[in-house]
Amino acid sequence: MAAHDAIRFRQQAQDALLHAQSTANPVDIKAWLLVAEDWLRLAQAVEARQSN
């Protein structure tokens, strides 16, 4: 995976956060936040691999 993948993953995380902010259903909010967290972990994993 390349640097552009980490950028894309971070954008996906941001999009998920926006979805979480735009809904009122607590179950949906939690789900979107979990999705955002997963995208962020993927971005961080790519970045960590690149720095090694």
Secondary structure by P-SEA (a helix, b strand, c coil): ccaaaaaaaaaaaaaaaaaaaacccaaaaaaaaaaaaaaaaaaaaaaaaaac
